[in-house]
Amino acid sequence: MARSGQTQNKREKEKKKLKKRKEKEAKRLERKENSNKGGSFEDMIAYVDADGNLTDTPPDPSQKVEVEAEDIEIAIPKKEDREEEEVVTDTEGKVSFFDHSKGFGFIIGSTTGEKYFVHVSGLIDEIDENDKVSFELEQGMKGLNAVRVKKI
């Protein structure tokens, strides 16, 4: 008796492949049919209004604002180009805390009553707690710092 060239296992694999192809083709046709139902391009467009909210209505052309290309800043301006902020110089105060081992402390301004950070690098004279001092203010990393601190 002559045997067939295909075994049972090969026939099952062929059936599975054929079934997968049919399923894939059916999914493709379904996607194609549904894509036409998605609507037109105009239905998918979203606009941004003056407040930054998304809307489906186009903006009013009469409210359009012209912007010069030179006015657009992409990077942070250089320090020389920025306008200096006016700093209030509280010239007198009292040392509320100073740690000599760590090299920093705080001064309370006499007129404003605000606390200012002071570092040992900003001292002209040696200071201790409860000393009356005169100083200048400079903008630091986290706020105003007292610099050029002298005893009164």
trRosetta pair geometry for C-beta under 8 A, 3 or more apart (Angstrom, degrees):
i j d omega theta_ij theta_ji phi_ij phi_ji
4 7 7.9 159 91 -74 98 35
6 10 4.8 -126 -158 81 86 129
6 11 5.6 93 151 -55 125 90
7 10 5.0 99 53 5 73 100
7 11 7.3 -136 96 -4 41 88
8 11 5.8 -58 -154 35 33 112
8 12 6.5 32 152 -20 67 106
9 12 5.8 -55 -152 34 31 111
9 13 6.6 32 152 -19 64 105
10 13 5.7 -54 -150 35 34 112
10 14 6.4 35 153 -19 66 105
11 14 5.7 -54 -150 36 32 112
11 15 6.5 34 151 -21 64 105
12 15 5.6 -53 -150 34 33 113
12 16 6.4 34 152 -20 66 104
13 16 5.7 -53 -149 35 32 112
13 17 6.4 33 153 -19 65 105
14 17 5.7 -53 -148 35 32 112
14 18 6.3 32 154 -18 65 107
15 18 5.8 -56 -148 38 30 111
15 19 6.3 32 153 -21 64 108
16 19 5.6 -55 -147 36 30 113
16 20 6.4 32 154 -19 65 105
17 20 5.8 -54 -148 35 30 111
17 21 6.5 33 153 -20 64 105
18 21 5.7 -52 -150 33 31 113
18 22 6.6 31 153 -18 64 105
19 22 5.8 -56 -152 35 31 111
19 23 6.4 30 152 -18 65 106
20 23 5.7 -55 -147 38 32 111
20 24 6.1 33 155 -20 66 108
21 24 5.7 -56 -146 37 29 111
21 25 6.3 28 155 -18 64 108
22 25 5.8 -55 -147 38 30 111
22 26 6.3 32 153 -21 64 106
23 26 5.7 -55 -148 35 31 112
23 27 6.4 30 154 -18 65 105
24 27 5.8 -53 -149 36 31 111
24 28 6.4 33 152 -21 63 107
25 28 5.6 -53 -148 35 32 115
25 29 6.5 31 154 -17 65 105
26 29 5.9 -55 -149 37 31 109
26 30 6.4 33 152 -21 64 107
27 30 5.6 -55 -147 36 32 114
27 31 6.4 33 155 -19 66 104
28 31 5.9 -53 -149 35 30 110
28 32 6.4 31 151 -21 63 107
29 32 5.5 -54 -148 35 33 115
29 33 6.4 32 154 -19 66 104
30 33 5.8 -55 -149 36 31 109
30 34 6.3 22 156 -12 65 110
31 34 5.9 -61 -144 43 30 106
31 35 6.2 39 156 -34 66 104
32 35 5.9 -47 -148 21 28 115
32 36 7.6 26 155 -15 56 98
33 36 6.5 -60 -168 29 34 106
33 37 7.2 24 144 -13 64 110
34 37 5.4 -59 -154 37 45 113
34 38 7.0 69 148 -46 68 88
35 38 5.7 -28 -162 -6 40 121
38 44 7.7 17 148 -65 105 120
39 43 3.7 -64 149 63 134 153
39 44 6.6 152 89 -43 113 85
40 43 5.2 107 57 0 68 100
40 44 7.7 -141 102 -1 44 89
41 44 5.9 -65 -157 37 39 108
41 45 6.9 48 149 -38 70 99
42 45 5.9 -42 -150 11 38 116
45 56 7.7 112 90 -146 70 66
46 54 4.8 -6 174 -164 124 110
46 55 7.2 138 -166 65 74 29
46 56 6.5 -55 -118 -92 62 58
47 54 7.2 134 72 -156 39 57
47 55 5.3 -36 71 69 92 81
47 56 7.0 118 21 -134 93 11
47 57 6.5 -84 45 82 137 38
47 58 5.4 164 -74 -112 157 41
47 59 5.9 -166 174 -31 134 80
48 52 6.2 -13 -173 -142 108 36
48 53 7.1 149 -151 72 62 28
48 54 6.2 -39 -95 -95 62 54
48 55 7.5 131 -114 20 15 81
48 59 7.9 -13 77 -54 52 120
49 52 7.2 -55 70 14 67 17
49 53 5.3 -9 39 58 109 82
49 54 7.9 -179 0 -99 84 6
49 55 5.2 55 -40 -4 108 128
49 59 6.6 156 -118 -96 54 94
50 59 7.6 115 -47 -132 76 117
50 63 6.9 -67 -69 143 128 139
59 63 6.8 -108 170 66 101 109
59 64 7.5 110 122 -76 123 80
60 63 4.7 64 82 10 103 107
60 64 7.9 -140 103 -34 59 73
61 64 5.5 -16 -165 -23 51 120
67 71 6.0 -122 -174 66 82 125
67 72 6.7 71 152 -57 121 99
68 71 4.6 92 68 -4 90 106
68 72 7.8 -155 95 -14 55 80
69 72 6.1 -49 -162 18 42 113
73 77 6.4 -42 -152 -57 142 90
77 81 4.5 -114 175 87 111 119
77 82 5.1 138 98 -65 121 84
78 81 4.7 85 59 8 82 105
78 82 7.3 -149 91 -15 42 86
79 82 6.0 -51 -148 25 33 113
85 139 7.0 75 61 -57 120 145
87 137 5.4 -154 159 99 119 106
87 138 7.0 23 180 -115 172 31
87 139 6.3 -132 -91 -42 131 89
87 144 7.0 143 -154 -115 111 113
88 112 7.5 92 123 -54 142 145
88 137 6.7 15 84 51 57 150
89 136 5.5 -26 -144 -142 111 72
89 137 5.4 -164 -115 25 55 95
90 93 6.4 58 131 -50 113 114
90 109 3.9 -11 152 -138 156 130
90 110 7.3 167 177 37 108 67
90 111 5.8 -153 -136 43 102 104
90 112 5.6 -86 -94 9 143 114
90 114 7.4 171 -14 50 164 103
90 116 7.5 -176 59 -31 125 143
90 135 7.6 13 91 74 74 90
90 137 6.2 60 27 -35 78 126
91 134 5.2 -2 165 -155 81 92
91 135 6.9 173 -154 55 39 44
91 136 7.2 2 -109 -84 69 56
92 109 7.5 98 85 -156 49 63
92 110 4.7 -17 102 14 95 132
92 111 7.5 90 59 -19 88 91
92 132 7.0 0 -169 -178 99 94
92 133 7.3 164 -149 89 54 43
92 134 5.3 -32 -92 -101 66 72
92 135 7.9 135 -96 21 20 71
92 152 6.9 23 -130 -52 103 148
93 107 4.5 92 107 162 136 104
93 108 5.5 -180 -170 86 109 42
93 109 4.5 -67 -91 -107 121 34
93 110 5.2 -152 -96 -25 49 76
93 116 7.3 134 37 28 177 116
93 132 7.6 175 95 -151 29 59
93 133 6.0 -22 68 64 74 84
93 134 8.0 129 21 -105 68 29
93 135 6.6 -39 29 25 112 114
93 146 7.5 -103 46 -106 143 144
94 107 6.9 159 77 -159 30 73
94 108 5.4 -16 60 58 84 94
94 110 6.8 95 -16 -74 87 86
94 130 6.6 -11 -177 -143 105 38
94 131 7.2 164 -153 81 61 37
94 132 5.7 -35 -99 -100 74 60
94 133 7.3 140 -108 19 23 81
95 98 5.4 -18 179 -28 125 118
95 105 6.2 19 -161 134 101 141
95 106 7.6 128 -159 86 58 46
95 107 5.5 -43 -99 -103 54 78
95 118 7.8 -70 -119 38 93 149
95 127 5.3 158 -69 161 156 122
95 128 6.8 146 87 100 149 30
95 129 5.5 -137 113 -126 104 34
95 130 6.4 -54 69 8 86 17
95 131 4.7 24 17 48 123 83
95 133 6.0 67 -43 -7 95 125
96 105 7.6 170 65 168 62 99
96 106 5.1 -34 58 94 104 98
96 107 6.8 154 6 -122 83 21
96 108 4.9 72 -40 -21 121 106
96 115 6.8 -61 30 -119 144 103
96 129 7.1 -4 159 -143 17 88
97 105 5.0 -166 104 -155 62 89
97 106 5.0 31 48 36 95 94
97 129 6.2 5 -110 -105 30 107
98 104 7.5 -143 -142 122 62 28
98 105 3.1 -36 -101 -76 63 156
98 106 7.7 -150 -68 27 62 47
98 118 7.4 -34 -104 77 101 117
98 127 5.9 169 -70 104 172 97
98 128 6.3 -146 59 -144 131 29
98 129 5.8 -160 25 -62 89 69
99 102 4.3 21 108 36 123 104
99 103 7.3 -36 93 10 80 24
99 104 6.3 5 50 61 95 60
99 105 6.2 164 11 -76 61 85
100 103 7.2 32 -169 -77 31 46
103 119 6.4 29 139 -166 91 72
103 120 3.7 -69 -164 -9 92 129
103 121 7.8 49 166 -22 120 73
104 117 6.8 -14 -172 -171 113 91
104 118 6.7 158 -159 87 64 53
104 119 5.1 -27 -104 -109 89 61
104 120 6.7 -90 -67 -21 48 79
105 117 7.9 153 88 -157 34 51
105 118 5.3 -19 69 64 78 100
105 127 7.5 -134 52 96 151 119
105 129 7.8 -148 -152 -82 142 74
106 115 4.9 -4 -177 -170 123 107
106 116 6.7 148 -158 71 68 39
106 117 6.2 -40 -102 -101 73 44
106 118 6.7 160 -103 15 20 88
107 115 7.2 145 73 -155 37 57
107 116 5.0 -24 62 61 90 95
107 118 5.3 60 -15 -27 107 129
107 133 6.3 -79 -129 60 134 127
107 135 6.4 88 94 12 170 154
107 146 4.9 28 33 -29 135 163
107 149 7.1 -167 -55 -120 152 131
108 113 6.4 -8 -179 -155 101 44
108 114 7.2 172 -148 86 61 26
108 115 5.6 -33 -94 -94 70 65
108 116 7.8 164 -92 15 22 76
109 112 4.4 19 92 47 134 92
109 113 6.3 -65 73 -13 81 14
109 114 5.2 15 24 50 118 74
109 115 7.9 -143 0 -76 80 19
109 116 6.5 71 -43 -14 97 115
110 113 7.9 10 -172 -67 12 53
114 144 7.8 52 123 59 136 131
116 135 7.5 -174 90 99 147 145
116 137 6.5 -105 -131 -110 148 100
116 143 7.9 -145 -130 120 65 109
116 144 5.5 -59 -125 107 103 97
116 145 6.4 128 177 -145 96 23
116 146 4.4 103 120 -39 127 98
117 140 6.7 -72 66 36 124 161
117 142 7.6 59 -3 71 151 105
117 143 7.1 111 6 74 114 103
117 144 7.8 155 29 96 82 51
117 145 5.1 -47 77 -116 92 78
117 146 6.9 -170 84 14 38 82
118 122 5.7 -124 -159 73 76 125
118 123 7.2 80 166 -66 113 86
118 127 7.9 -8 121 58 150 150
118 135 7.3 -84 -101 -129 124 158
118 145 6.8 133 -93 -173 42 78
118 146 4.2 -31 -85 64 98 111
118 147 7.8 176 -130 -71 79 37
118 149 5.8 38 -148 -46 136 152
119 122 5.2 90 60 5 75 101
119 123 7.9 -126 102 -20 46 86
119 145 7.1 -10 -1 -166 96 128
120 123 5.6 -41 -158 7 45 121
122 135 7.8 52 146 -148 116 115
122 145 6.7 -168 -58 147 164 110
122 146 6.3 140 125 106 144 63
122 147 3.9 -105 -148 -122 118 62
122 148 6.6 -67 -177 -20 81 35
122 149 5.8 70 124 -4 89 101
123 126 7.1 60 161 -96 139 29
123 127 6.3 -137 -131 1 124 106
123 149 5.0 -42 -114 61 59 106
124 148 5.9 30 -36 -160 117 55
124 149 6.2 -172 16 72 81 46
124 150 4.8 -21 63 -80 125 83
125 133 8.0 -164 61 -125 112 103
125 149 7.2 -108 44 113 76 73
125 150 5.1 79 4 -141 114 57
125 151 4.5 -87 95 -2 151 95
126 151 7.8 -5 70 -36 52 125
127 131 4.9 -145 -156 57 85 149
127 133 6.0 -6 -115 -77 135 136
127 149 6.3 -43 -34 132 144 126
127 151 6.3 174 -96 -72 82 92
128 131 5.4 107 58 -31 63 117
131 151 5.7 -64 175 -120 126 97
132 151 7.3 84 79 -162 59 65
132 152 4.6 -56 112 46 101 116
133 146 8.0 73 110 172 132 144
133 149 5.2 6 173 -171 138 93
133 150 6.3 152 -159 77 83 37
133 151 5.8 -57 -104 -103 76 39
133 152 6.2 -175 -111 -13 19 88
134 149 7.5 162 82 -150 42 49
134 150 5.3 -14 58 61 89 92
134 152 5.6 98 -25 -69 94 101
135 146 4.2 8 157 -166 153 104
135 147 6.7 131 -173 58 96 30
135 148 6.3 145 -147 80 61 65
135 149 4.4 -8 -97 -100 109 72
135 150 7.3 172 -75 20 60 62
136 146 7.4 129 67 -157 37 57
136 147 5.5 -40 73 70 88 82
136 148 4.9 23 21 51 107 116
137 144 4.7 -7 -167 -172 115 117
137 145 7.0 142 -153 70 62 38
137 146 6.4 -40 -96 -98 63 51
137 147 7.4 125 -122 21 15 84
138 144 7.1 143 72 -153 28 66
138 145 5.5 -29 67 63 81 91
138 147 5.1 13 5 3 118 132
139 143 7.7 -106 -147 164 61 22
139 144 6.3 -49 -101 -99 47 58
139 145 7.6 59 159 16 8 86
140 143 6.1 0 57 67 96 42
140 144 6.7 104 11 -158 92 10
140 145 3.8 76 -40 -24 129 118
146 149 5.5 56 141 -73 111 112
